[in-house]
Amino acid sequence: MGEGAAGTDSADTGDRDADGLSDEDESFFGTSAEHPDSDNDGFSDSYEVNEGYDPLDATSRPDLGLFRFAGSAVQDEDGDGLPDLFEGELGANPQSADTDGDGVPDGTELLNGTDPLDAAEGLRADRDGDGLADTTEQAAGSNPLVADTDKDSLSDPLELLLNQDPRNPDTNGDGILDGYQPGPKQYLYTNRQWHFD
């Protein structure tokens, strides 16, 4: 592709969105230098360019069947990050992402140590409603007004739990956004808290 080919690292133009494509390359490919995933399909622009996918077409991406959670039969109908069976055990509503109606998803509340059944507990000084207290977000360097500071499809509290950087959409630099990393992951529930292995 010559000048502006994928993967070049131009110190002159930088990489404002930290997706692995220089701003110059972003201009060449027509992708956004402000957002690491221009088509919002979960794969960074640099990953799509380098793997032969169209970074501007959300339907042009790897088969997501390659990225399955261990125990993929576990269903999460409401998409709150908690398997339906576990929500039932907790007394949470598996058909409502926010059982107590406080604006914080049930899974996020458990990850943050708040009660998904108690609306008064979920919104303690949490202006972006991600379940993580503003003071904790400020200490971590994430934006307390945005639930997913780096726009990688993982909320800031979940990234902190998974030892990911909530300010970097691709913490390990492999071209796949943190929210779409392949590999086995398991839900573990101990002491009324969720953990991921």
C-alpha positions as CSV (number, residue, x, y, z in Angstrom):
1,M,0.0,0.0,0.0
2,G,3.0,2.3,0.2
3,E,2.9,5.5,2.2
4,G,0.2,5.3,4.9
5,A,0.1,1.5,5.0
6,A,-1.4,-0.1,8.0
7,G,0.9,-0.5,11.0
8,T,3.2,2.4,10.2
9,D,4.0,4.4,13.3
10,S,4.4,8.1,12.3
11,A,5.7,10.1,15.2
12,D,4.6,13.2,13.3
13,T,0.9,12.3,13.3
14,G,0.6,10.2,16.5
15,D,-2.2,7.9,17.4
16,R,-4.8,9.9,19.3
17,D,-7.2,7.0,19.8
18,A,-4.5,4.5,20.7
19,D,-5.9,1.9,18.3
20,G,-2.6,1.0,16.6
21,L,-3.1,3.0,13.5
22,S,-1.4,6.4,13.2
23,D,-3.6,9.4,12.6
24,E,-2.0,9.5,9.1
25,D,-3.1,5.9,8.5
26,E,-6.6,6.7,9.9
27,S,-6.9,9.5,7.3
28,F,-5.7,7.1,4.5
29,F,-8.3,4.5,5.4
30,G,-11.0,6.9,6.2
31,T,-11.3,5.8,9.8
32,S,-11.7,8.0,12.9
33,A,-8.6,9.2,14.6
34,E,-10.8,9.9,17.6
35,H,-12.4,6.5,18.1
36,P,-10.5,3.2,18.1
37,D,-13.3,1.3,16.5
38,S,-14.8,3.4,13.7
39,D,-17.6,0.9,12.8
40,N,-18.4,0.0,16.4
41,D,-18.1,-3.8,15.8
42,G,-15.8,-4.5,18.7
43,F,-12.6,-4.8,16.7
44,S,-10.1,-2.0,16.6
45,D,-9.5,-0.2,13.3
46,S,-5.9,-1.5,13.2
47,Y,-6.9,-5.1,13.8
48,E,-9.5,-5.0,11.0
49,V,-7.1,-3.3,8.5
50,N,-4.2,-5.7,9.3
51,E,-6.5,-8.8,9.2
52,G,-8.2,-7.8,5.9
53,Y,-11.5,-6.7,7.3
54,D,-13.2,-3.4,6.4
55,P,-12.9,-1.0,9.4
56,L,-15.8,1.0,8.2
57,D,-18.3,-1.9,7.9
58,A,-19.6,-3.5,11.1
59,T,-20.6,-6.6,9.2
60,S,-17.0,-7.2,8.0
61,R,-15.4,-8.8,11.1
62,P,-14.2,-12.2,12.3
63,D,-16.7,-14.9,13.2
64,L,-17.7,-14.2,16.7
65,G,-18.2,-17.9,17.3
66,L,-14.5,-18.0,17.9
67,F,-14.9,-16.0,21.0
68,R,-17.0,-18.0,23.4
69,F,-17.2,-17.9,27.2
70,A,-16.6,-21.2,29.0
71,G,-20.0,-22.6,29.7
72,S,-21.5,-20.7,26.7
73,A,-24.8,-22.4,27.4
74,V,-25.2,-20.0,30.4
75,Q,-27.8,-17.5,29.3
76,D,-28.0,-13.8,30.1
77,E,-31.3,-12.7,28.7
78,D,-31.1,-9.1,30.0
79,G,-27.4,-8.5,29.1
80,D,-26.4,-7.2,32.5
81,G,-23.4,-9.5,32.8
82,L,-25.0,-12.0,35.2
83,P,-26.2,-15.4,34.0
84,D,-30.0,-15.8,34.5
85,L,-29.6,-18.8,36.8
86,F,-27.5,-16.8,39.2
87,E,-29.8,-13.8,39.1
88,G,-32.6,-16.1,40.2
89,E,-30.5,-17.3,43.1
90,L,-29.9,-13.7,44.2
91,G,-33.5,-12.7,43.9
92,A,-32.7,-10.4,41.0
93,N,-34.9,-10.3,37.9
94,P,-33.2,-12.1,35.0
95,Q,-35.3,-10.2,32.5
96,S,-34.3,-6.8,33.8
97,A,-30.8,-5.5,33.5
98,D,-31.5,-3.2,36.5
99,T,-33.7,-5.0,39.0
100,D,-33.8,-2.2,41.6
101,G,-34.3,0.5,38.9
102,D,-31.4,2.7,40.1
103,G,-29.8,3.1,36.7
104,V,-26.9,0.8,37.4
105,P,-27.0,-2.7,35.8
106,D,-27.2,-5.6,38.3
107,G,-23.8,-7.1,37.2
108,T,-22.1,-3.8,37.6
109,E,-23.5,-3.4,41.1
110,L,-22.2,-6.8,42.2
111,L,-18.8,-6.1,40.7
112,N,-18.7,-2.8,42.6
113,G,-19.9,-4.4,45.9
114,T,-23.3,-2.7,45.9
115,D,-26.7,-4.5,46.2
116,P,-28.6,-4.9,42.9
117,L,-31.8,-5.2,45.0
118,D,-31.4,-1.8,46.9
119,A,-31.8,1.3,44.7
120,A,-30.5,3.6,47.5
121,E,-27.2,1.8,47.6
122,G,-26.4,1.8,43.8
123,L,-26.0,5.5,43.1
124,R,-23.6,6.7,45.7
125,A,-21.7,9.6,44.1
126,D,-21.7,7.9,40.7
127,R,-22.5,10.5,38.0
128,D,-22.1,8.2,35.0
129,G,-24.2,5.4,36.6
130,D,-21.6,2.6,35.9
131,G,-21.7,1.5,39.5
132,L,-18.2,2.8,40.3
133,A,-17.9,5.7,42.7
134,D,-16.6,8.9,41.2
135,T,-13.7,9.0,43.7
136,T,-12.7,5.5,42.7
137,E,-12.8,6.5,39.0
138,Q,-10.8,9.6,39.6
139,A,-8.1,7.5,41.4
140,A,-8.0,5.1,38.5
141,G,-7.7,7.9,36.0
142,S,-11.0,7.0,34.3
143,N,-13.7,9.6,33.5
144,P,-16.4,9.7,36.2
145,L,-18.8,11.1,33.7
146,V,-18.5,8.3,31.1
147,A,-19.2,4.6,32.0
148,D,-16.7,3.3,29.4
149,T,-13.9,5.8,29.3
150,D,-11.9,4.1,26.5
151,K,-15.0,3.0,24.5
152,D,-13.9,-0.6,24.2
153,S,-17.3,-2.1,25.2
154,L,-16.1,-2.9,28.8
155,S,-17.3,-0.7,31.5
156,D,-14.7,1.0,33.7
157,P,-15.5,-1.1,36.8
158,L,-15.3,-4.3,34.8
159,E,-11.9,-3.3,33.4
160,L,-10.6,-2.6,36.8
161,L,-11.8,-6.0,38.0
162,L,-10.2,-7.7,35.1
163,N,-6.9,-5.8,35.6
164,Q,-7.4,-3.9,32.3
165,D,-6.7,-0.2,31.8
166,P,-10.0,1.7,31.6
167,R,-8.2,4.4,29.7
168,N,-6.7,2.2,26.9
169,P,-9.1,0.4,24.6
170,D,-6.5,-2.3,23.8
171,T,-4.6,-2.9,27.0
172,N,-2.5,-5.8,25.6
173,G,-1.9,-4.1,22.2
174,D,-3.0,-7.1,20.1
175,G,-5.4,-5.1,17.9
176,I,-8.6,-6.5,19.5
177,L,-10.5,-4.2,21.9
178,D,-10.4,-5.4,25.5
179,G,-14.2,-6.1,25.4
180,Y,-13.7,-8.6,22.7
181,Q,-10.6,-10.5,23.8
182,P,-10.6,-14.2,22.8
183,G,-10.0,-16.9,25.4
184,P,-11.7,-18.8,28.2
185,K,-13.5,-16.8,30.8
186,Q,-15.7,-18.1,33.5
187,Y,-18.1,-16.6,35.9
188,L,-17.3,-17.4,39.5
189,Y,-19.7,-16.4,42.3
190,T,-18.2,-16.4,45.8
191,N,-19.1,-14.4,48.9
192,R,-21.9,-12.6,47.0
193,Q,-19.4,-11.2,44.4
194,W,-18.7,-12.1,40.8
195,H,-15.2,-12.9,39.6
196,F,-13.9,-13.7,36.1
197,D,-11.2,-16.3,35.4
